[in-house]
Amino acid sequence: MQTNFTEAQLQDPGIARANEILRACVHCGFCTATCPTYQVLGDELDSPRGRIYLIKDMLESGRPADARTVRHVDRCLSCLACMTTCPSGVHYMHLVDHARAHIEATYRRPWRDRALRWLVAKTLPYPGRFRAALRLARLGRPFARLMPDPRLRAMLDMAPARLPEPGESDRPQVFAAKGARRMRVALLTGCAQKALDPDINDATIRVLTRHGVEVVVAKGMGCCGALTHHMGRAAEAHAQAAQAIRAWSAEIAGEGLDAIVVNTSGCGTTVKDYGHMFRGDPLAEAAAEVAARAVDITELLERLDLPPGRGGLRVAYHAACSLQHGQKVKEAPKAVLRRAGFEVVEPVDAHLCCGSAGTYNLLQPEIAGQLKARKVRTLEARAPDVIAAGNIGCIAQIGSGTGVPVLHTVELVDWATGGPKPRALSRRD
């Protein structure tokens, strides 16, 4: 694609990167075939190719974002299926993230949009606040259908019927390896995940320590910045990410870390991209070092070569977009499930998003609802005993639309290799 940025514009590292990405695009349109929003809406501007044209025009002209561009960029899931499909290697993630930051810096949203986005950004990345918000939402759920804005209804519907107690990993500490220590790792415990399902972190710690891995919950580690980063709130995202980088860097400089384990794949995609996020920053070297150590939990479990398990259930595996498209981790989750003794099946169109996409199901609930219905239908068609996924957002999204238990992959692996039976399976019994 031909671009016409001025030399002055190209002095901005963000514009220079956007220019590289735009020039790689050859207009082929392969991305439209795998774009969930294009399939649902049928509008070229709601496909990656259409959004690329809108972003190019906005950035080249140097103008503030307009309502039309904002509407179509907001509808993007950032599922990154287009990056898997693209034959030219167009790095759409960096382009759309830059566009979102430009939108937030130059466009004044209607007051209701500003209020909702502020509420999400100031609540979800903070487990204490999020737990308090979920308690309030539970009280408001009976009145959800009276809410005039579907986004408010979606926020109330998000509240679980039962709010779990904080897990073992809710505070900084070290979990010693059982037997001889094979590795020392830090665990990103997440934000929304700590409030919605702390069992995931507890299962991660159990399965790792049981197989010789010392697990550190680093002091000072908070949100990784993923949620606010993908909302275009660049300053907040970088501040949150910098705090995490400093916390992990202190552990690396101290007793050392063999890996930084992430069991929320949306966070993993962001942490692995810290090198790009902090390019030119004083934290650049530390950020790149953290990114190089980041692994999804299933990547580490595959590396540990766990003994065969006693799973015995038919598992429909849902590949979270941030894992299969963002991190390119496709086979490890299925491999560790099979080694743990489970029969693994996959749905039709496994590459398509479930509609969760971080905050998408809260801010774009109508489109997210259509994607959820299709994903649930294709998963249930495989007649599974249980559904497995690697991201808390996907687990909550799919779980709200099916009676089949939905668990994190690590919970099943933990159970099959000596851990307790997951609560969701125990409740079903």
Secondary structure as the mmCIF struct_conf table of DSSP 4:
data_model
#
loop_
_struct_conf.conf_type_id
_struct_conf.id
_struct_conf.beg_label_comp_id
_struct_conf.beg_label_asym_id
_struct_conf.beg_label_seq_id
_struct_conf.end_label_comp_id
_struct_conf.end_label_asym_id
_struct_conf.end_label_seq_id
TURN_TY1_P TURN_TY1_P1 GLU A 7 ALA A 8
HELX_RH_3T_P HELX_RH_3T_P1 GLN A 9 GLN A 11
BEND BEND1 ASP A 12 ASP A 12
HELX_RH_AL_P HELX_RH_AL_P1 PRO A 13 ALA A 24
HELX_RH_3T_P HELX_RH_3T_P2 PHE A 30 THR A 34
HELX_RH_AL_P HELX_RH_AL_P2 PRO A 36 LEU A 41
HELX_RH_3T_P HELX_RH_3T_P3 GLU A 44 ASP A 46
BEND BEND2 SER A 47 SER A 47
HELX_RH_AL_P HELX_RH_AL_P3 PRO A 48 SER A 61
TURN_TY1_P TURN_TY1_P2 GLY A 62 GLY A 62
HELX_LH_PP_P HELX_LH_PP_P1 ARG A 63 ALA A 65
HELX_RH_AL_P HELX_RH_AL_P4 ALA A 67 ASP A 74
TURN_TY1_P TURN_TY1_P3 ARG A 75 ARG A 75
HELX_RH_AL_P HELX_RH_AL_P5 ALA A 81 THR A 85
TURN_TY1_P TURN_TY1_P4 PRO A 87 SER A 88
HELX_RH_AL_P HELX_RH_AL_P6 TYR A 92 THR A 106
HELX_RH_AL_P HELX_RH_AL_P7 TRP A 111 THR A 123
TURN_TY1_P TURN_TY1_P5 LEU A 124 PRO A 125
HELX_RH_AL_P HELX_RH_AL_P8 PRO A 127 GLY A 140
HELX_RH_3T_P HELX_RH_3T_P4 ARG A 141 LEU A 146
BEND BEND3 PRO A 148 ASP A 149
HELX_RH_AL_P HELX_RH_AL_P9 PRO A 150 ASP A 157
TURN_TY1_P TURN_TY1_P6 MET A 158 MET A 158
BEND BEND4 ALA A 159 ALA A 159
BEND BEND5 ALA A 161 ARG A 162
HELX_LH_PP_P HELX_LH_PP_P2 LEU A 163 PRO A 166
TURN_TY1_P TURN_TY1_P7 GLU A 168 SER A 169
BEND BEND6 ASP A 170 PRO A 172
STRN STRN1 GLN A 173 PHE A 175
HELX_LH_PP_P HELX_LH_PP_P3 ALA A 176 ALA A 177
BEND BEND7 LYS A 178 ALA A 180
STRN STRN2 MET A 183 LEU A 188
BEND BEND8 CYS A 191 CYS A 191
HELX_RH_AL_P HELX_RH_AL_P10 ALA A 192 LEU A 196
TURN_TY1_P TURN_TY1_P8 PRO A 198 PRO A 198
HELX_RH_AL_P HELX_RH_AL_P11 ASP A 199 ARG A 210
TURN_TY1_P TURN_TY1_P9 HIS A 211 GLY A 212
STRN STRN3 VAL A 213 VAL A 217
TURN_TY1_P TURN_TY1_P10 LYS A 219 GLY A 220
BEND BEND9 GLY A 225 GLY A 225
HELX_RH_AL_P HELX_RH_AL_P12 ALA A 226 HIS A 229
TURN_TY1_P TURN_TY1_P11 HIS A 230 GLY A 232
HELX_RH_AL_P HELX_RH_AL_P13 ALA A 234 ALA A 253
TURN_TY1_P TURN_TY1_P12 GLY A 254 GLU A 255
BEND BEND10 ASP A 258 ASP A 258
STRN STRN4 ALA A 259 VAL A 262
BEND BEND11 ASN A 263 THR A 264
HELX_RH_AL_P HELX_RH_AL_P14 SER A 265 VAL A 271
TURN_TY1_P TURN_TY1_P13 LYS A 272 ASP A 273
HELX_RH_AL_P HELX_RH_AL_P15 TYR A 274 MET A 277
TURN_TY1_P TURN_TY1_P14 PHE A 278 GLY A 280
BEND BEND12 ASP A 281 ASP A 281
TURN_TY1_P TURN_TY1_P15 PRO A 282 LEU A 283
HELX_RH_AL_P HELX_RH_AL_P16 ALA A 284 ARG A 293
STRN STRN5 ALA A 294 ASP A 296
HELX_RH_AL_P HELX_RH_AL_P17 ILE A 297 LEU A 304
TURN_TY1_P TURN_TY1_P16 ASP A 305 ASP A 305
HELX_LH_PP_P HELX_LH_PP_P4 LEU A 306 PRO A 308
BEND BEND13 LEU A 313 LEU A 313
STRN STRN6 ARG A 314 TYR A 317
HELX_LH_PP_P HELX_LH_PP_P5 HIS A 318 HIS A 318
HELX_RH_AL_P HELX_RH_AL_P18 CYS A 321 CYS A 321
HELX_RH_PI_P HELX_RH_PI_P1 SER A 322 GLY A 326
BEND BEND14 GLN A 327 GLN A 327
BEND BEND15 GLU A 331 GLU A 331
HELX_RH_AL_P HELX_RH_AL_P19 ALA A 332 ARG A 339
TURN_TY1_P TURN_TY1_P17 ALA A 340 GLY A 341
STRN STRN7 GLU A 343 VAL A 345
TURN_TY1_P TURN_TY1_P18 VAL A 348 HIS A 351
BEND BEND16 LEU A 352 LEU A 352
BEND BEND17 GLY A 355 GLY A 355
TURN_TY1_P TURN_TY1_P19 ALA A 357 THR A 359
HELX_RH_AL_P HELX_RH_AL_P20 TYR A 360 LEU A 363
BEND BEND18 GLN A 364 GLN A 364
HELX_RH_AL_P HELX_RH_AL_P21 PRO A 365 GLU A 380
TURN_TY1_P TURN_TY1_P20 ALA A 381 ARG A 382
BEND BEND19 ASP A 385 ASP A 385
STRN STRN8 VAL A 386 ALA A 389
BEND BEND20 GLY A 390 GLY A 390
HELX_RH_AL_P HELX_RH_AL_P22 ILE A 392 GLY A 399
TURN_TY1_P TURN_TY1_P21 SER A 400 GLY A 401
BEND BEND21 GLY A 403 VAL A 404
STRN STRN9 VAL A 406 HIS A 408
HELX_RH_AL_P HELX_RH_AL_P23 THR A 409 ALA A 416
TURN_TY1_P TURN_TY1_P22 THR A 417 GLY A 418
BEND BEND22 GLY A 419 GLY A 419
HELX_LH_PP_P HELX_LH_PP_P6 PRO A 420 PRO A 422
HELX_RH_AL_P HELX_RH_AL_P24 ARG A 423 ARG A 428
#
